Amino acid sequence: MNRLAGATSPYLRQHANNPVDWREWDAAALAEAAERDVPILLSIGYASCHWCHVMAHESFEDAATAAVMNENFVCVKVDREERPDLDAVYMNATVAMTGQGGWPMTCFLTPAGEPFYCGTYYPKVPRGGMPSFTQLLEAVADTWRNRRDEVHKASGQVAEALRAQAAGLPDADLAVTAELLDHAVAAVLRDEDREHGGFGAAPKFPPSALLIGLLRSAERTGDPEVLGVVTRTAEAMARGGIYDQLRGGFARYSVDAAWVVPHFEKMLYDNAQLLRGYAHLPRRAADADLAERVTREIVQFLLDDLGTEQGGFASALDADTHLEPDGPGVEGATYVWTPAELTGELGPSDGAWAAELLGVTTAGNFEQGTSVLTRYRDPDDRERFDRIRAALVRARDRRPQPARDDKVVTAWNGIAITALAEAGAILRQEDWITAAADCARFLLAEHVVDGRVRRASLGGAVGSAPGVLEDYAWLVTGLLALHQVTGAPDWLDHAQALLDKAIQHFADPDTPGSWFDTADDAEVLVTRPRDPIDGATPAGASALAEALLTASALSAPEQAVRYRELADQTLGRAAVVLARAPRSAGQWLTVAEAALHGPLQVAIAADPDNPGAASRLAATARSTAPGGTVIITAAADSVPLLAERPVVGGQPAAYVCRGTVCDLPVTDPEDLRRALSGR
């Protein structure tokens, strides 16, 4: 019997009508495997995964294949985004066994959950040296029945390797210094693709967290080479096909080195991180207009295309579009154009003009003569372009649309809250801050249950999967961002309560500064995962480092000292990552750069009778201070950072501190600008 209809994951619900007897991961599934004396077939994927859909259509929807699965295995479906702990453990096993990973992930486990054979996509029929999925099922079932000793030997070896992998970072005689960060940045710059922007070769992923860290490095050192890497990459991505030139928002990655042809799925976590980077870029980039335009368009994409009724943000838009309700998905069908289609929508003159501007040719840059839109120059007639763009958006909206994964993930929404709050403050868009606050209120009301964070919700109903370290860390960071941009003390109170829970349940008691990705009272898996490497999303530990560092600057002295000590221990343990794998340490670099600044703090004592003056001081601080600066405007003594910091001479006053050293307060924006720029 298929048991996925009531799942809180849209991905699992996509499989609710399969003839496979799917069930969710739980203790009962393992118990059933032990009782039947069969292995577990664990299939892990996510809703917007193209090859997950392909394997489902080929195999999981096929009655004959399902019969083999049901007879020989307990079949378990897992959404990697809902259960990142399971995904981490079994992805490590897959990489260890095959040398590579990816989704869909297909693992065969003992009833104790130990993996003994793992892979990714398997075709319906033998292809390219790969066995068919049915051949694999029959071979594994035969091995289980007739060569059980081989199974236990393999599973024992893999389990032991996984436990060794989860031992945490080695001790290293390194400290987070300016010299270490300069070394890390220099190593990253050597990998730049100077022709196309970004790093490495195809496929090319947006270096989301790394761009923020590099921008902060450029702000600290004033090195134009570092700033050039950031601006070249940001512009190349924004003008390429990986960016939706009509509705805004970035696709997950580009299949080519030049950012032209995307893998079309759009993820919340990418766009939230990139929003944060683009929002800070106008303060430093020569082409501030491009960065500001992209910032505004990403925000609109988040609000229009990913916003949910409850105030949160959905996880993703699918890579595929189903042109027929029961037909296979077609990648990119919603997004691509031909010259004839442009002419049909816009007329001959506007159609030809749009085709030239947006890179649409008869040969095409995608499949079957179609083109993904690019925008390598700005239009000379902005009014004409805005009119054409609006017409093309309306036309595209009439096409079949990719499915949306409506699951609201705590961590990714925490990143979105952070980015919206910071972008709203920088560009003085109160409605963006309101959207961030609405999202935060929803998460606090529904995702925090009895003081503990849950991972995800669907349609306002929270799931049972517990939050992992990144969920706590990013929710705390988002709440601290709201505390800064609003001055409201409640955000700080909620953040501290959740941060204290994270410290209590995720710290490694034997290694200060080291953190597990799952709580001490979470389900016991083959190993307790912890991964300090930043990937498409930052590591839980590097995200927590930011939460700790920011909280240390905003909290009362006793808490501040405790948070700062933990932040320093966490950064110190990660120094080896910055030294040896800097391209996989973008969030670590981001936090370390802020730590080197103190972090810099600007506390503005507001006067309710003169709000304009306080607002001008805040705007100056946000346009001048480097990223990572803690900036707050509130009444004197209303929040810890403004304790005993009154207005001066009846005027709002800005107090600037670097670490534990503070300047005299200033009331004039130009004096504040000089204080922050070191002049």
Helices and strands as residue ranges (DSSP letters): H 10-14, E 23-24, H 27-36, E 40-45, H 50-55, I 56-60, H 63-72, E 74-79, H 84-98, E 105-109, E 115-119, H 133-146, H 148-165, H 178-189, H 208-221, H 224-239, E 253-254, E 262-263, E 266-267, H 268-280, G 281-283, H 288-301, I 302-306, E 316-317, E 320-322, E 329-331, H 339-346, H 348-358, G 367-369, H 382-397, E 404-405, E 408-409, H 410-426, H 430-442, I 443-447, E 448-449, E 452-453, E 456-458, E 461-462, H 469-486, H 489-506, H 540-554, H 557-580, G 582-584, H 586-596, E 600-606, H 611-624, E 630-635, G 640-642, E 653-658, E 661-662, H 669-677
